[in-house]
């Protein structure tokens, strides 16, 4: 299926209109993951907030091969949990990194790429990577060429070290290949 002529113009508008569209995407998350919300800009470390204009927990793009718009989000449980040890106690949220693939009927099918916890402020953030060479290597040792947009899961540590990004690349079987260094 070919992309419509207006597609390259619509996605940037959608990205800049995130606050307006947030309820639509949040509704999709609520249906797939009751009790979870898309993290918002204020929940991130000041370095992330100051250097990224858009929500660091949300991306739109074409992450699978059907030419229908998709989105990726870092979501957190609304429930706050507490970890207590002899030395320390801290509040945290369960988190999930999810990729949601669109359909022609404007419904989304979501896949969990990663689960974890966050103790705000969050220092990791999402980056959309364009099709092309990735950091992922095939069994033969060569770099994998991504045919679609792919997902970068980076941290502020990567700014100083050049490492610290994990990439998720869509595969022909519908799964995502995960590679890189996860922080």
Backbone torsions as a table, in degrees:
resi	resn	phi	psi	omega
1	UNK	NA	130.0	179.3
2	UNK	-81.2	147.3	174.7
3	UNK	-69.0	144.2	177.4
4	UNK	-69.2	155.9	-177.8
5	UNK	-59.7	-29.4	-175.8
6	UNK	-87.3	-8.7	-175.5
7	UNK	-55.8	-47.5	-178.6
8	UNK	-63.1	-22.2	-179.7
9	UNK	-87.4	-31.4	-176.4
10	UNK	-71.3	-44.1	-176.1
11	UNK	-60.4	-45.5	176.8
12	UNK	-60.8	-36.6	177.5
13	UNK	-64.8	-42.1	178.5
14	UNK	-61.5	-42.5	-179.8
15	UNK	-63.6	-42.8	-178.8
16	UNK	-75.8	-20.4	180.0
17	UNK	-96.2	21.5	-176.0
18	UNK	-50.2	-46.4	-179.3
19	UNK	-58.6	-35.8	179.5
20	UNK	-70.5	-39.3	-176.8
21	UNK	-87.6	-7.9	-173.3
22	UNK	-55.8	-40.5	-179.4
23	UNK	-62.4	-39.7	178.5
24	UNK	-61.3	-49.7	-179.1
25	UNK	-68.8	-37.5	176.9
26	UNK	-62.9	-37.9	176.3
27	UNK	-59.8	-41.2	178.8
28	UNK	-62.9	-41.8	178.6
29	UNK	-66.0	-44.3	-179.0
30	UNK	-60.3	-34.8	178.1
31	UNK	-69.6	-39.4	-177.1
32	UNK	-86.5	-30.3	-174.9
33	UNK	-136.9	76.3	-179.7
34	UNK	-55.9	138.0	179.4
35	UNK	86.9	4.5	179.2
36	UNK	-117.3	149.5	176.5
37	UNK	-131.6	154.8	173.3
38	UNK	-70.9	129.0	179.1
39	UNK	-61.8	149.2	-179.5
40	UNK	-109.4	166.0	-175.0
41	UNK	-51.6	-39.5	-176.0
42	UNK	-68.1	-16.7	-178.3
43	UNK	-85.0	3.1	-176.5
44	UNK	-103.7	156.5	176.4
45	UNK	-54.4	148.2	-177.0
46	UNK	-60.5	-32.5	177.1
47	UNK	-62.3	-40.6	178.2
48	UNK	-68.5	-48.7	-178.9
49	UNK	-58.8	-41.1	-176.3
50	UNK	-74.2	-20.6	-174.7
51	UNK	-108.7	-7.6	179.1
52	UNK	-123.1	124.9	-178.7
53	UNK	-75.6	-38.5	-176.9
54	UNK	-90.7	175.9	179.1
55	UNK	-66.2	120.4	-178.6
56	UNK	-69.3	-4.4	-179.3
57	UNK	-106.3	13.1	-172.6
58	UNK	-149.4	134.2	177.0
59	UNK	-138.4	149.3	166.5
60	UNK	-120.4	154.7	179.1
61	UNK	172.9	-163.4	178.0
62	UNK	-117.7	87.4	-171.3
63	UNK	-91.1	-17.5	172.0
64	UNK	-115.2	-169.9	-168.7
65	UNK	-101.1	21.3	-175.0
66	UNK	-101.9	1.6	179.4
67	UNK	61.2	24.5	172.9
68	UNK	-112.2	136.4	-175.9
69	UNK	-57.1	140.5	-179.6
70	UNK	-126.0	171.1	170.8
71	UNK	-143.2	156.8	177.7
72	UNK	-126.4	139.3	-178.6
73	UNK	-144.8	146.8	167.6
74	UNK	-94.7	117.4	-177.9
75	UNK	-115.5	154.1	178.3
76	UNK	-132.6	152.9	175.1
77	UNK	-69.4	144.5	176.9
78	UNK	-73.3	-25.3	179.1
79	UNK	-73.1	130.6	176.2
80	UNK	-93.0	131.0	176.6
81	UNK	-109.8	160.7	-178.7
82	UNK	-125.7	130.8	174.5
83	UNK	-104.6	127.8	-177.9
84	UNK	-127.6	126.0	172.1
85	UNK	-124.5	179.1	178.9
86	UNK	-64.3	-32.6	-176.7
87	UNK	-94.4	-23.6	-167.1
88	UNK	-153.0	148.2	168.3
89	UNK	-132.8	141.1	-178.7
90	UNK	-149.9	149.4	176.2
91	UNK	-90.4	147.5	178.0
92	UNK	-151.4	165.9	175.2
93	UNK	-121.5	143.5	167.8
94	UNK	-70.5	140.9	179.2
95	UNK	-128.5	159.1	174.8
96	UNK	-143.0	139.7	170.3
97	UNK	-100.1	119.9	-173.9
98	UNK	-125.2	143.9	172.2
99	UNK	-111.3	126.3	-178.3
100	UNK	-117.5	117.7	-177.1
101	UNK	-95.0	129.2	-178.9
102	UNK	-77.1	159.6	174.5
103	UNK	-126.0	170.2	-179.7
104	UNK	-63.0	-22.6	-179.6
105	UNK	-92.6	16.1	178.6
106	UNK	60.5	29.9	172.4
107	UNK	-107.7	154.6	-177.0
108	UNK	-121.8	141.1	173.3
109	UNK	-111.0	119.0	-172.8
110	UNK	-104.4	143.7	178.4
111	UNK	-123.4	133.8	176.2
112	UNK	-82.1	122.1	178.2
113	UNK	-92.5	-29.8	-172.6
114	UNK	-159.8	140.4	172.8
115	UNK	-120.2	152.7	179.6
116	UNK	-175.0	-157.7	176.7
117	UNK	-135.3	156.8	174.5
118	UNK	-134.5	140.0	171.4
119	UNK	-117.1	97.3	-175.0
120	UNK	-50.7	146.4	7.0
121	UNK	-83.0	140.7	179.5
122	UNK	-76.7	136.7	-179.3
123	UNK	-109.6	-3.3	177.2
124	UNK	-100.0	153.7	-175.0
125	UNK	-153.3	164.1	-178.7
126	UNK	-93.4	144.6	176.2
127	UNK	-136.1	130.8	175.5
128	UNK	-86.5	128.8	176.7
129	UNK	-108.1	140.8	-180.0
130	UNK	-79.2	156.7	177.2
131	UNK	-52.5	146.1	-180.0
132	UNK	142.2	-158.5	-176.7
133	UNK	-67.1	138.4	-179.9
134	UNK	-116.6	177.1	173.4
135	UNK	-81.8	-8.0	-178.2
136	UNK	-75.2	140.8	176.6
137	UNK	-113.9	144.4	176.4
138	UNK	-79.6	172.7	177.5
139	UNK	-58.7	-29.6	179.6
140	UNK	-77.8	-7.2	176.6
141	UNK	100.2	-14.1	-179.8
142	UNK	-80.9	159.3	177.8
143	UNK	-72.2	143.7	177.7
144	UNK	-81.7	137.3	174.3
145	UNK	-95.9	118.7	177.8
146	UNK	-79.3	131.9	179.5
147	UNK	-87.9	-14.5	-178.1
148	UNK	-128.2	173.9	169.4
149	UNK	-55.8	149.6	174.6
150	UNK	-136.0	170.1	-166.4
151	UNK	-105.5	128.8	171.2
152	UNK	-106.1	133.7	178.1
153	UNK	-118.8	99.3	-168.7
154	UNK	-112.5	172.1	176.6
155	UNK	-136.2	162.1	177.5
156	UNK	-62.0	-23.3	177.4
157	UNK	-62.4	-29.7	-177.9
158	UNK	-68.2	-22.0	179.2
159	UNK	-64.6	-36.3	-177.1
160	UNK	-90.8	-34.8	-172.0
161	UNK	-101.7	-19.2	-176.0
162	UNK	79.2	-1.4	175.1
163	UNK	-119.2	173.7	176.8
164	UNK	108.6	15.5	175.9
165	UNK	-115.7	132.0	172.3
166	UNK	-103.6	141.0	179.0
167	UNK	-117.1	142.7	176.6
168	UNK	-119.4	116.8	-174.9
169	UNK	-117.3	126.2	-179.2
170	UNK	-64.8	138.0	-179.1
171	UNK	-112.3	159.6	-177.7
172	UNK	-57.9	-29.3	-178.7
173	UNK	-82.9	3.3	178.9
174	UNK	93.0	-3.9	178.0
175	UNK	-91.7	175.8	174.5
176	UNK	-116.4	135.1	174.4
177	UNK	-90.7	128.6	-178.8
178	UNK	-105.9	129.5	176.8
179	UNK	-151.9	162.8	-177.8
180	UNK	107.0	-172.7	-178.7
181	UNK	-101.4	121.2	179.5
182	UNK	-92.7	130.1	175.4
183	UNK	-104.7	NA	NA
